Amino acid sequence: MVPLEVFGKDPYKTLISTILSARTRDETTLKVSRNLFKKAPNLKKLSKLTQQQIERLIYPVGFYDIFQR
C-alpha cells in the first residue's frame, strides 16, 4: 500500500508523506509517516515539536538533514 492510498483524504498527511517519499521506498515512507502522525496528527501539533524531535521521527527516510547541506 502506498502512502497516498492511506492518507489521500487528508491534505496535511498527503503532503507530508509525499515529501518524505521523494527519497525512500513506499514501505519506509508509510512506516515513518505513521510514526510522525502519531505524534503530530495535524499542523498545530507538528508546530509544537522541536526540530530535534522531528529529525528523530523522520530519520529513516534520510531527509532530516537536507537543509543543513
Secondary structure, DSSP 8 states (H G I E B T S, - for coil): --HHHHHTT-HHHHHHHHHHHTTS-HHHHHHHHHHHHHH-SSHHHHHHS-HHHHHHHHGGGT-TTGGG-
